[in-house]
Amino acid sequence: MSKYTRIFMFGLIAAAAGGSQANAQGLFGWLSPHPWVGSYIGYAEQLCATGDSTCPQVALYMTPTLTSDGIFLGNDSLTLGGAPFGPHTTAHGQWVATGPQSFIADYVFMLPGTAANNVTALRFRWQAQMVSPTLMQGYVNIFFGPELPIAWGALTSSQFPTLGTSAQFFLTPPATFVTDPSKCPGGPANNCPFVFKFTVGRVAPNP
């Protein structure tokens, strides 16, 4: 038996043993060590602390994609709307496994600023759990950062643009994660994140 035949036979055995997990990821799903890799669509709702009249009560559809090399990409229905949550750029970030069925992901995107040449920085943190081979649930924290000015400058041949102090918000992981907004009420005005719960389902063809 050739090497390639042995590999193929092992794939068939693994697929049969994996049952629905293998079916959800395809015949060679055993080659993917992380069950959440793939593309999804789902729904998220903001959690509001009792009595918090400032809570925007946001709900949205979202389309996240997680690649096998750790990249997180995403978009949502708010980008089709207007202020204060849209339009916005596509989310870009990275995921890190926290267990066989769980991971965290950090990503960033930008909203229009209040001034024509400004953008508003947002950073997000996911905590997610696979509840089945095709379904994922979890929490999202949204941290609002400063407005960043966009201004052209005349660089010399030896200069490169610099990331100013305000832009470091994009690069700094959040120090806290909130699942109960009553423990950090008031949202960005109180240096607290907006808190969401979500459920997303895998988008994939039949194996």
Helices and strands as residue ranges (DSSP letters): H 3-18, H 20-25, G 29-31, E 38-47, E 59-62, E 65-66, E 71-74, G 77-80, E 91-99, E 102-112, E 118-132, E 135-149, H 168-171, G 181-183, G 187-190, E 194-203
